[in-house]
């Protein structure tokens, strides 16, 4: 490849100029050079500094109006986020006596290539490549820098798989053997870092294949012991969910079978709503689509553990797994909710027809998590490949799913926005009730009657409450 390594981005070029003016040796390293060789545009620059890196990162952040992020005080590493996070500059002190020693201590040969910052404008650039990483990039291979690589940083075990998925590279047999040998070390990596690698890995196409691979390497039982042994329907359900997301939400792949074609037809009217809904960010930069993938991964270990006599019901094993991976409380709650009720839509499909009350009660129970539950349930049913005699049930589940999604789009916002016709004080005055569970139950029943259109005025609500109370007394 020809051309200089100076980035096109004006801000990043200015940062490079500022670093070139420094007296200490500074080297461009890692993924930016790899991506340049692959002709992939990148806005993330990594620099190795022969001197203190954290103070230099603070100065860069101050000078260019960026945000400073401390990455590792012990190893003298920090990050500068520029242009509201659209560009990133990492700086770290050299690991070793010189740049060659630093490169040999990195993860993979394809990332162990460097260039002195003064040479970034030279064509061709004089790359420092002691481990022949350019050859690996040309051959599309991931090769560990040494058999010590995974012991030095166990997170590299997952990073190898994630970069293989992202770049379409193959991991060399020798590197795979070291990964299998050191697979148990992944449990020593920080949970937040494991979560980040998994989220990025599962965002790549072919999630089922990635899960199967980390299982074959021996990593999955140490990351998620709940999935040891791997339940029989885990991979088919993940594959079915990915098919659902691609065809029925993104519209990017053709339906290859009759059930798939039926799925696309049922969800087509709701594609825009589902795409926007699943793009909702729940925590950090993780959206509902991310959590839906993890729910599919963990759906067979979703039953809460039995409570001891007199004790509280424990979290499901799926929720415990997400807690251990440092997902937020909101994400844990949503996943537990949709996994615990994964069969509910299928059970509803066994009814003759949905009533207005059925629709209201479903979303009163699940709220904004209802569409997620419907998608997970469809993926599970699709993965189980219902027998011929159950094809009618599959068609019925698609029908009620489309019905409920339509209700969520058109009617549920109106229900949420409606003001109560009567409140608790109104009922206390009109019926002589006292605060308590029975009053709360009557209010819920009034809300339902209003939502389904049985009552539309205050007088109708009072009459309904009198009649209902008399029946209950």
ABEGO torsion letter per residue (X at the ends): XBEBABBABAAAAAAAAAAAABABBBBBBEAAAAAAAAGBBBABBBBBBBEBAAAAAAAAAAAAGBBBBBABAAAGBBBBBBGGGABBBBBBBBBEABAAAAAAABABAAABBBBBAAAAABOBBBBBBAAGAAAAAAAGBBBBABAAAAAABAAAAAAAAAAAAAAGBBBBAAAAAAAAAAAAAAAABBAAAAAAAAAAAAABBGAAAAAAAAAAAGAAAAABAAAOBBBAAAAAAAAAAAAAAAAAAAGABBBABAAAAAAAAAAAAAAAAAAAAAABBABEABBAAAAAAAAAAAAAAABBBBBBBGBBBBBBAAAAAAAAAGBBAAAAAAAAAAAAAAAAAAAAAABABBBAAAAAAAAAAAEAAAAAAAAAAAAAAAAAGBBAAAAAAAAAAAAAAAAAAAAAAAAAAAAAABBBABBAAAAAAAAGBBBEAAAAAAAAAAAAAAAAGABABAAAAAAAAAAAAAAAX
